Amino acid sequence: MRRRFIITSSIAIILFAVCLFGINVYAKMNQSFSISNTIAFEPSESVYVALDCSVSGCTQANLTTPPSGYESIEAYRQAIGLVRKVDFEESMRGQNSQSLLSDWNIAESLTFVNASTPIVYQIVVYNYSLVAIRVSFVSFKNNSEFISNTKSPDGEDGIVLQPYGGEGSQPDSKVITLTTRVKRVDVGFNDEPNDFTIKFDPIVE
């Protein structure tokens, strides 16, 4: 009897441990992770740019059919801010640079596809300034318990764009990105702030 009791107890303990392990694995696999975003642009006086902004790596960006209330997936992406385009026209030259370049507001919290897939913010910058400019990240979140950020290009210097040659010429353009990753796969989070700022400065020789 005692031997049977020991065997039965051992089997019960093993089954309990397996169930507990399965519950932990299931919980980790079903964690959700989301971030909220406002991207600020700070152009110096007499700096004029066009921008082509987009976000990838989130569940919203992977949708192939529009949610209810939107005529197309493109309309949905534009409405919530997954894509944003800022154009420049020559008639804008001489106007206040900051008034022409408002913040990039993303209306929905972006949800990570999974803990191993990063969310990537890509900004293509076209320089319409008559001087060379430097484009750089001046702030982004790097002390969060839940997320980490990596900018590209790395380093403090950012990217340098050559002066605009005037009407009829093509503006110099380059890409700057911020890649956001989940730090801890075992702890879910919602609406973790992920605001950052990009600055546009003239290069004075």
C-alpha positions as CSV (number, residue, x, y, z in Angstrom):
1,M,0.0,0.0,0.0
2,R,2.7,2.4,0.9
3,R,4.6,1.7,-2.3
4,R,1.4,2.3,-4.3
5,F,0.8,5.6,-2.4
6,I,4.4,6.7,-3.2
7,I,4.0,5.9,-6.9
8,T,0.6,7.6,-7.1
9,S,1.9,10.7,-5.3
10,S,4.9,10.9,-7.5
11,I,2.8,10.7,-10.6
12,A,0.5,13.4,-9.3
13,I,3.4,15.7,-8.5
14,I,4.9,15.1,-12.0
15,L,1.5,15.9,-13.6
16,F,1.1,19.0,-11.5
17,A,4.6,20.2,-12.5
18,V,3.8,19.5,-16.2
19,C,0.5,21.4,-15.9
20,L,2.2,24.3,-14.2
21,F,5.0,24.5,-16.9
22,G,2.3,24.4,-19.6
23,I,0.4,27.2,-18.0
24,N,3.6,29.3,-17.7
25,V,4.4,28.6,-21.4
26,Y,0.9,29.5,-22.5
27,A,0.9,32.7,-20.5
28,K,4.2,33.8,-22.0
29,M,3.1,32.9,-25.5
30,N,-0.1,35.0,-25.0
31,Q,1.4,38.1,-23.6
32,S,0.5,41.3,-25.4
33,F,2.8,44.3,-25.8
34,S,1.8,47.8,-27.0
35,I,3.3,51.2,-27.2
36,S,1.9,54.8,-27.6
37,N,3.7,57.3,-29.8
38,T,4.2,61.0,-30.6
39,I,7.2,61.8,-32.8
40,A,8.3,65.5,-32.6
41,F,10.1,67.2,-35.4
42,E,12.3,70.2,-34.6
43,P,13.5,72.1,-37.6
44,S,15.8,75.1,-37.2
45,E,15.0,78.3,-39.0
46,S,15.5,78.2,-42.7
47,V,15.5,74.4,-42.8
48,Y,13.0,73.0,-45.3
49,V,12.4,69.3,-45.7
50,A,10.0,66.8,-47.2
51,L,9.4,63.6,-45.3
52,D,8.1,60.1,-46.0
53,C,7.3,58.3,-42.7
54,S,6.2,54.8,-42.0
55,V,5.9,52.2,-39.3
56,S,6.4,48.4,-39.7
57,G,6.5,45.4,-37.4
58,C,3.2,46.0,-35.6
59,T,-0.1,44.2,-36.0
60,Q,-1.8,47.3,-37.5
61,A,0.9,47.4,-40.3
62,N,0.3,43.8,-41.1
63,L,-3.4,44.1,-41.7
64,T,-4.4,43.4,-45.4
65,T,-8.1,44.4,-45.1
66,P,-9.3,47.7,-43.6
67,P,-11.1,47.7,-40.3
68,S,-14.8,48.6,-40.3
69,G,-15.3,52.3,-41.2
70,Y,-12.4,52.6,-43.6
71,E,-12.7,52.3,-47.4
72,S,-9.2,50.9,-47.9
73,I,-6.2,49.7,-46.0
74,E,-4.3,52.8,-47.2
75,A,-6.9,55.1,-45.8
76,Y,-6.7,53.3,-42.5
77,R,-2.9,53.6,-42.3
78,Q,-3.0,57.3,-43.1
79,A,-5.9,57.9,-40.6
80,I,-4.1,56.4,-37.6
81,G,-0.7,57.6,-38.7
82,L,1.1,54.5,-39.7
83,V,2.2,56.4,-42.8
84,R,2.7,60.1,-43.1
85,K,3.9,62.2,-46.0
86,V,5.1,65.8,-45.7
87,D,5.6,67.6,-49.0
88,F,7.5,70.8,-49.8
89,E,6.6,73.4,-52.4
90,E,8.7,76.4,-53.3
91,S,5.9,78.8,-52.2
92,M,6.6,77.5,-48.6
93,R,10.2,78.9,-48.6
94,G,10.4,81.9,-46.2
95,Q,7.6,80.6,-44.0
96,N,8.2,79.5,-40.4
97,S,9.9,76.1,-40.6
98,Q,8.3,74.8,-37.4
99,S,4.8,75.6,-38.5
100,L,5.4,73.6,-41.7
101,L,6.5,70.5,-39.8
102,S,4.1,69.5,-37.1
103,D,4.5,66.4,-34.9
104,W,3.8,62.9,-36.2
105,N,1.0,61.6,-34.1
106,I,0.1,57.9,-34.2
107,A,-3.5,57.7,-33.1
108,E,-3.6,54.0,-32.0
109,S,-1.3,52.2,-29.6
110,L,0.9,50.0,-31.7
111,T,0.8,46.3,-30.9
112,F,3.9,44.1,-31.4
113,V,3.3,41.1,-33.6
114,N,5.2,39.1,-31.0
115,A,8.0,39.6,-28.5
116,S,10.8,38.8,-31.1
117,T,9.6,41.1,-33.9
118,P,10.7,44.8,-33.5
119,I,8.6,47.8,-34.5
120,V,10.5,50.0,-36.9
121,Y,9.9,53.7,-37.5
122,Q,11.4,54.8,-40.8
123,I,11.7,58.4,-41.9
124,V,13.0,59.3,-45.4
125,V,14.2,62.9,-45.3
126,Y,14.5,65.1,-48.5
127,N,16.5,68.3,-48.0
128,Y,15.0,71.4,-49.7
129,S,17.1,73.8,-47.7
130,L,19.7,76.0,-49.5
131,V,22.3,74.8,-47.0
132,A,23.5,71.4,-45.9
133,I,21.6,70.0,-42.9
134,R,22.1,67.5,-40.1
135,V,19.3,65.2,-39.1
136,S,19.6,63.5,-35.7
137,F,17.7,61.9,-32.9
138,V,17.9,64.3,-29.9
139,S,15.7,62.2,-27.6
140,F,14.2,58.7,-27.4
141,K,13.3,56.3,-24.6
142,N,16.3,54.3,-23.3
143,N,15.4,53.7,-19.7
144,S,12.2,51.7,-20.0
145,E,11.7,48.5,-18.1
146,F,9.8,47.0,-21.1
147,I,11.3,48.3,-24.3
148,S,14.7,49.2,-25.8
149,N,15.4,51.5,-28.8
150,T,18.2,51.5,-31.4
151,K,18.7,54.4,-33.8
152,S,20.2,54.2,-37.2
153,P,22.6,55.5,-38.1
154,D,24.2,55.0,-34.7
155,G,26.3,57.7,-33.1
156,E,25.6,61.4,-32.3
157,D,26.2,62.8,-35.8
158,G,23.0,61.5,-37.5
159,I,22.8,62.0,-41.2
160,V,24.0,64.9,-43.4
161,L,22.1,66.0,-46.5
162,Q,23.6,68.2,-49.1
163,P,22.0,71.6,-50.1
164,Y,19.1,71.8,-52.5
165,G,20.2,72.9,-56.0
166,G,17.0,74.8,-56.8
167,E,13.9,74.2,-58.8
168,G,14.3,71.4,-61.3
169,S,16.9,69.5,-59.3
170,Q,16.5,66.5,-57.1
171,P,16.8,67.0,-53.4
172,D,19.4,64.9,-51.5
173,S,17.6,62.3,-49.4
174,K,18.6,59.7,-46.7
175,V,16.8,57.4,-44.3
176,I,16.8,57.5,-40.5
177,T,15.2,54.8,-38.4
178,L,14.3,53.9,-34.8
179,T,13.9,50.2,-33.9
180,T,11.9,49.3,-30.8
181,R,12.2,45.9,-29.2
182,V,10.5,44.1,-26.3
183,K,12.9,43.7,-23.4
184,R,11.1,41.0,-21.4
185,V,9.0,38.3,-23.0
186,D,7.5,37.2,-19.7
187,V,5.9,40.6,-18.8
188,G,3.2,42.1,-21.0
189,F,2.5,45.8,-21.2
190,N,0.0,48.2,-22.7
191,D,0.5,51.8,-24.0
192,E,4.1,52.0,-22.9
193,P,5.2,55.6,-24.0
194,N,7.7,55.6,-26.8
195,D,7.9,59.2,-27.8
196,F,11.0,60.6,-29.5
197,T,12.3,63.7,-31.2
198,I,14.2,64.3,-34.4
199,K,16.0,67.6,-35.0
200,F,17.0,69.3,-38.3
201,D,19.9,71.7,-38.1
202,P,21.7,73.7,-40.7
203,I,25.4,73.0,-41.0
204,V,27.2,76.3,-40.7
205,E,30.8,76.4,-42.0
